[in-house]
Amino acid sequence: MRRTFQTLSVFALWILVGFTVLQLVPYGRAHSNPQPIAEPAWDSPRTRELAVRACYDCHSNHTQWPWYAHVAPMSWTVQFDVDTGRSVLNFSEWDRAYIRAPYAGRRTADGNMPPSKYLLTHPEARLTDEERAELARGLDATLNPANLAAR
């Protein structure tokens, strides 16, 4: 029994040392929210409201950084997701062209956005089926290339 306790103690110590060393990795700590430049011309205030609730943490410069975004290895995942989301579609920097913007409505309607792993820790971003359909229609109306060219 004593031997088992010693083995578990050594194992726990190694886990603690490993976790501490992970905190030294510099990636995942660049939690910036650059100054917003421009937003799209939303088709309605409701579309913007739903987008803020379900999309803005990863697809804008208004990210709310949770406590675990400061603790590796979760900080790495959060930083990667925000960096990737902003590069694909950033509602705060609408002065750039986003090739995938026209697909945002489809990705929302088919349930791929917001991703399940995000919804696990952000229940406020969960959309009802009606809200999901409403957001998808609004994103299609707002981000459709024909509509963007006409504005």
ChimeraX commands (.cxc) that place a marker at each C-alpha (Angstrom):
marker #1 position 0.00,0.00,0.00 radius 0.5
marker #1 position 2.83,2.37,0.89 radius 0.5
marker #1 position 4.56,1.58,-2.40 radius 0.5
marker #1 position 1.36,2.40,-4.34 radius 0.5
marker #1 position 1.03,5.71,-2.52 radius 0.5
marker #1 position 4.64,6.62,-3.36 radius 0.5
marker #1 position 4.14,5.70,-7.01 radius 0.5
marker #1 position 0.99,7.82,-7.21 radius 0.5
marker #1 position 2.73,10.72,-5.46 radius 0.5
marker #1 position 5.61,10.65,-7.95 radius 0.5
marker #1 position 3.16,10.43,-10.84 radius 0.5
marker #1 position 1.16,13.40,-9.49 radius 0.5
marker #1 position 4.36,15.40,-9.06 radius 0.5
marker #1 position 5.34,14.73,-12.69 radius 0.5
marker #1 position 1.89,15.78,-13.86 radius 0.5
marker #1 position 2.20,19.02,-11.86 radius 0.5
marker #1 position 5.69,19.69,-13.25 radius 0.5
marker #1 position 4.47,18.99,-16.79 radius 0.5
marker #1 position 1.48,21.32,-16.38 radius 0.5
marker #1 position 3.77,24.05,-15.02 radius 0.5
marker #1 position 6.16,23.68,-17.95 radius 0.5
marker #1 position 3.22,23.99,-20.38 radius 0.5
marker #1 position 2.54,27.45,-18.95 radius 0.5
marker #1 position 5.92,28.61,-20.26 radius 0.5
marker #1 position 4.94,28.11,-23.91 radius 0.5
marker #1 position 4.35,31.64,-25.25 radius 0.5
marker #1 position 1.56,30.77,-27.73 radius 0.5
marker #1 position -2.00,31.39,-26.62 radius 0.5
marker #1 position -1.47,34.57,-24.67 radius 0.5
marker #1 position -1.93,37.20,-27.40 radius 0.5
marker #1 position -5.40,38.14,-26.27 radius 0.5
marker #1 position -5.90,41.28,-28.23 radius 0.5
marker #1 position -9.07,42.93,-29.38 radius 0.5
marker #1 position -7.90,45.36,-32.06 radius 0.5
marker #1 position -9.91,48.49,-32.66 radius 0.5
marker #1 position -12.90,47.68,-34.89 radius 0.5
marker #1 position -12.63,49.19,-38.36 radius 0.5
marker #1 position -16.00,48.59,-40.03 radius 0.5
marker #1 position -18.97,46.25,-39.80 radius 0.5
marker #1 position -21.01,44.90,-42.68 radius 0.5
marker #1 position -24.25,46.68,-43.58 radius 0.5
marker #1 position -26.50,44.30,-41.62 radius 0.5
marker #1 position -29.83,43.45,-43.20 radius 0.5
marker #1 position -31.50,43.97,-39.79 radius 0.5
marker #1 position -30.64,44.73,-36.17 radius 0.5
marker #1 position -31.86,41.22,-35.26 radius 0.5
marker #1 position -29.27,39.58,-37.54 radius 0.5
marker #1 position -26.55,41.62,-35.84 radius 0.5
marker #1 position -27.92,40.73,-32.39 radius 0.5
marker #1 position -27.84,37.00,-33.16 radius 0.5
marker #1 position -24.38,37.27,-34.77 radius 0.5
marker #1 position -23.03,39.06,-31.69 radius 0.5
marker #1 position -24.41,36.32,-29.46 radius 0.5
marker #1 position -23.30,33.32,-31.52 radius 0.5
marker #1 position -20.39,34.48,-33.69 radius 0.5
marker #1 position -18.54,37.49,-32.31 radius 0.5
marker #1 position -16.20,35.71,-29.87 radius 0.5
marker #1 position -14.32,34.16,-32.81 radius 0.5
marker #1 position -15.38,36.31,-35.76 radius 0.5
marker #1 position -14.86,39.87,-34.51 radius 0.5
marker #1 position -12.53,42.08,-32.53 radius 0.5
marker #1 position -14.94,41.91,-29.58 radius 0.5
marker #1 position -13.74,38.58,-28.17 radius 0.5
marker #1 position -14.63,37.83,-24.56 radius 0.5
marker #1 position -11.56,35.93,-23.29 radius 0.5
marker #1 position -12.65,33.37,-20.65 radius 0.5
marker #1 position -10.44,32.44,-17.69 radius 0.5
marker #1 position -9.29,29.19,-19.32 radius 0.5
marker #1 position -7.93,31.19,-22.28 radius 0.5
marker #1 position -5.05,32.05,-19.95 radius 0.5
marker #1 position -4.16,28.46,-19.00 radius 0.5
marker #1 position -2.26,26.13,-21.33 radius 0.5
marker #1 position -3.11,23.92,-23.12 radius 0.5
marker #1 position -6.67,25.35,-23.40 radius 0.5
marker #1 position -5.21,28.78,-24.18 radius 0.5
marker #1 position -3.64,27.30,-27.31 radius 0.5
marker #1 position -6.97,26.01,-28.56 radius 0.5
marker #1 position -8.81,29.25,-27.82 radius 0.5
marker #1 position -6.10,31.38,-29.45 radius 0.5
marker #1 position -6.01,29.14,-32.54 radius 0.5
marker #1 position -9.81,29.20,-32.88 radius 0.5
marker #1 position -9.98,33.00,-32.58 radius 0.5
marker #1 position -7.05,33.55,-34.97 radius 0.5
marker #1 position -8.60,31.19,-37.51 radius 0.5
marker #1 position -12.10,32.61,-37.09 radius 0.5
marker #1 position -10.91,36.18,-37.56 radius 0.5
marker #1 position -8.90,35.25,-40.66 radius 0.5
marker #1 position -11.88,33.54,-42.31 radius 0.5
marker #1 position -14.51,36.16,-41.39 radius 0.5
marker #1 position -14.12,39.17,-39.13 radius 0.5
marker #1 position -17.24,41.29,-38.66 radius 0.5
marker #1 position -15.09,44.08,-37.15 radius 0.5
marker #1 position -12.78,44.46,-40.15 radius 0.5
marker #1 position -15.23,44.63,-43.00 radius 0.5
marker #1 position -12.81,46.64,-45.14 radius 0.5
marker #1 position -11.24,43.32,-46.28 radius 0.5
marker #1 position -12.61,40.78,-48.72 radius 0.5
marker #1 position -13.65,37.46,-47.20 radius 0.5
marker #1 position -13.91,34.69,-49.77 radius 0.5
marker #1 position -15.90,32.42,-47.44 radius 0.5
marker #1 position -18.33,35.11,-46.23 radius 0.5
marker #1 position -21.14,34.00,-48.57 radius 0.5
marker #1 position -21.08,30.55,-46.94 radius 0.5
marker #1 position -21.65,31.81,-43.38 radius 0.5
marker #1 position -25.41,31.38,-43.64 radius 0.5
marker #1 position -25.10,27.81,-44.90 radius 0.5
marker #1 position -22.57,26.90,-42.19 radius 0.5
marker #1 position -24.95,28.30,-39.58 radius 0.5
marker #1 position -28.04,26.59,-41.03 radius 0.5
marker #1 position -26.35,23.19,-41.18 radius 0.5
marker #1 position -25.29,23.43,-37.52 radius 0.5
marker #1 position -21.54,23.70,-38.11 radius 0.5
marker #1 position -21.43,27.19,-36.64 radius 0.5
marker #1 position -21.07,27.88,-33.84 radius 0.5
marker #1 position -19.02,24.72,-33.27 radius 0.5
marker #1 position -20.10,22.21,-30.62 radius 0.5
marker #1 position -16.90,22.63,-28.58 radius 0.5
marker #1 position -17.64,26.36,-28.27 radius 0.5
marker #1 position -21.20,25.73,-27.18 radius 0.5
marker #1 position -20.02,23.42,-24.38 radius 0.5
marker #1 position -18.53,26.37,-22.53 radius 0.5
marker #1 position -20.79,29.14,-23.89 radius 0.5
marker #1 position -24.42,28.12,-23.34 radius 0.5
marker #1 position -25.53,31.70,-24.02 radius 0.5
marker #1 position -24.48,31.23,-27.67 radius 0.5
marker #1 position -26.84,28.30,-28.21 radius 0.5
marker #1 position -29.50,29.11,-30.75 radius 0.5
marker #1 position -32.96,27.64,-31.00 radius 0.5
marker #1 position -33.86,26.11,-34.35 radius 0.5
marker #1 position -35.85,29.25,-35.16 radius 0.5
marker #1 position -32.96,31.55,-34.19 radius 0.5
marker #1 position -30.51,29.43,-36.21 radius 0.5
marker #1 position -32.73,29.70,-39.29 radius 0.5
marker #1 position -33.24,33.42,-38.71 radius 0.5
marker #1 position -29.49,34.03,-38.36 radius 0.5
marker #1 position -28.73,31.95,-41.45 radius 0.5
marker #1 position -31.25,33.94,-43.52 radius 0.5
marker #1 position -29.87,37.21,-42.15 radius 0.5
marker #1 position -26.26,36.23,-42.88 radius 0.5
marker #1 position -27.26,35.21,-46.41 radius 0.5
marker #1 position -28.98,38.55,-46.91 radius 0.5
marker #1 position -26.12,40.53,-45.40 radius 0.5
marker #1 position -23.14,38.64,-46.86 radius 0.5
marker #1 position -24.47,37.57,-50.27 radius 0.5
marker #1 position -22.02,38.88,-52.92 radius 0.5
marker #1 position -24.86,40.31,-55.04 radius 0.5
marker #1 position -26.21,42.19,-52.03 radius 0.5
marker #1 position -22.76,43.42,-51.03 radius 0.5
marker #1 position -22.09,44.76,-54.55 radius 0.5
marker #1 position -25.41,46.64,-54.54 radius 0.5
marker #1 position -24.65,48.49,-51.30 radius 0.5
marker link #1:1,2 radius 0.2
marker link #1:2,3 radius 0.2
marker link #1:3,4 radius 0.2
marker link #1:4,5 radius 0.2
marker link #1:5,6 radius 0.2
marker link #1:6,7 radius 0.2
marker link #1:7,8 radius 0.2
marker link #1:8,9 radius 0.2
marker link #1:9,10 radius 0.2
marker link #1:10,11 radius 0.2
marker link #1:11,12 radius 0.2
marker link #1:12,13 radius 0.2
marker link #1:13,14 radius 0.2
marker link #1:14,15 radius 0.2
marker link #1:15,16 radius 0.2
marker link #1:16,17 radius 0.2
marker link #1:17,18 radius 0.2
marker link #1:18,19 radius 0.2
marker link #1:19,20 radius 0.2
marker link #1:20,21 radius 0.2
marker link #1:21,22 radius 0.2
marker link #1:22,23 radius 0.2
marker link #1:23,24 radius 0.2
marker link #1:24,25 radius 0.2
marker link #1:25,26 radius 0.2
marker link #1:26,27 radius 0.2
marker link #1:27,28 radius 0.2
marker link #1:28,29 radius 0.2
marker link #1:29,30 radius 0.2
marker link #1:30,31 radius 0.2
marker link #1:31,32 radius 0.2
marker link #1:32,33 radius 0.2
marker link #1:33,34 radius 0.2
marker link #1:34,35 radius 0.2
marker link #1:35,36 radius 0.2
marker link #1:36,37 radius 0.2
marker link #1:37,38 radius 0.2
marker link #1:38,39 radius 0.2
marker link #1:39,40 radius 0.2
marker link #1:40,41 radius 0.2
marker link #1:41,42 radius 0.2
marker link #1:42,43 radius 0.2
marker link #1:43,44 radius 0.2
marker link #1:44,45 radius 0.2
marker link #1:45,46 radius 0.2
marker link #1:46,47 radius 0.2
marker link #1:47,48 radius 0.2
marker link #1:48,49 radius 0.2
marker link #1:49,50 radius 0.2
marker link #1:50,51 radius 0.2
marker link #1:51,52 radius 0.2
marker link #1:52,53 radius 0.2
marker link #1:53,54 radius 0.2
marker link #1:54,55 radius 0.2
marker link #1:55,56 radius 0.2
marker link #1:56,57 radius 0.2
marker link #1:57,58 radius 0.2
marker link #1:58,59 radius 0.2
marker link #1:59,60 radius 0.2
marker link #1:60,61 radius 0.2
marker link #1:61,62 radius 0.2
marker link #1:62,63 radius 0.2
marker link #1:63,64 radius 0.2
marker link #1:64,65 radius 0.2
marker link #1:65,66 radius 0.2
marker link #1:66,67 radius 0.2
marker link #1:67,68 radius 0.2
marker link #1:68,69 radius 0.2
marker link #1:69,70 radius 0.2
marker link #1:70,71 radius 0.2
marker link #1:71,72 radius 0.2
marker link #1:72,73 radius 0.2
marker link #1:73,74 radius 0.2
marker link #1:74,75 radius 0.2
marker link #1:75,76 radius 0.2
marker link #1:76,77 radius 0.2
marker link #1:77,78 radius 0.2
marker link #1:78,79 radius 0.2
marker link #1:79,80 radius 0.2
marker link #1:80,81 radius 0.2
marker link #1:81,82 radius 0.2
marker link #1:82,83 radius 0.2
marker link #1:83,84 radius 0.2
marker link #1:84,85 radius 0.2
marker link #1:85,86 radius 0.2
marker link #1:86,87 radius 0.2
marker link #1:87,88 radius 0.2
marker link #1:88,89 radius 0.2
marker link #1:89,90 radius 0.2
marker link #1:90,91 radius 0.2
marker link #1:91,92 radius 0.2
marker link #1:92,93 radius 0.2
marker link #1:93,94 radius 0.2
marker link #1:94,95 radius 0.2
marker link #1:95,96 radius 0.2
marker link #1:96,97 radius 0.2
marker link #1:97,98 radius 0.2
marker link #1:98,99 radius 0.2
marker link #1:99,100 radius 0.2
marker link #1:100,101 radius 0.2
marker link #1:101,102 radius 0.2
marker link #1:102,103 radius 0.2
marker link #1:103,104 radius 0.2
marker link #1:104,105 radius 0.2
marker link #1:105,106 radius 0.2
marker link #1:106,107 radius 0.2
marker link #1:107,108 radius 0.2
marker link #1:108,109 radius 0.2
marker link #1:109,110 radius 0.2
marker link #1:110,111 radius 0.2
marker link #1:111,112 radius 0.2
marker link #1:112,113 radius 0.2
marker link #1:113,114 radius 0.2
marker link #1:114,115 radius 0.2
marker link #1:115,116 radius 0.2
marker link #1:116,117 radius 0.2
marker link #1:117,118 radius 0.2
marker link #1:118,119 radius 0.2
marker link #1:119,120 radius 0.2
marker link #1:120,121 radius 0.2
marker link #1:121,122 radius 0.2
marker link #1:122,123 radius 0.2
marker link #1:123,124 radius 0.2
marker link #1:124,125 radius 0.2
marker link #1:125,126 radius 0.2
marker link #1:126,127 radius 0.2
marker link #1:127,128 radius 0.2
marker link #1:128,129 radius 0.2
marker link #1:129,130 radius 0.2
marker link #1:130,131 radius 0.2
marker link #1:131,132 radius 0.2
marker link #1:132,133 radius 0.2
marker link #1:133,134 radius 0.2
marker link #1:134,135 radius 0.2
marker link #1:135,136 radius 0.2
marker link #1:136,137 radius 0.2
marker link #1:137,138 radius 0.2
marker link #1:138,139 radius 0.2
marker link #1:139,140 radius 0.2
marker link #1:140,141 radius 0.2
marker link #1:141,142 radius 0.2
marker link #1:142,143 radius 0.2
marker link #1:143,144 radius 0.2
marker link #1:144,145 radius 0.2
marker link #1:145,146 radius 0.2
marker link #1:146,147 radius 0.2
marker link #1:147,148 radius 0.2
marker link #1:148,149 radius 0.2
marker link #1:149,150 radius 0.2
marker link #1:150,151 radius 0.2
view
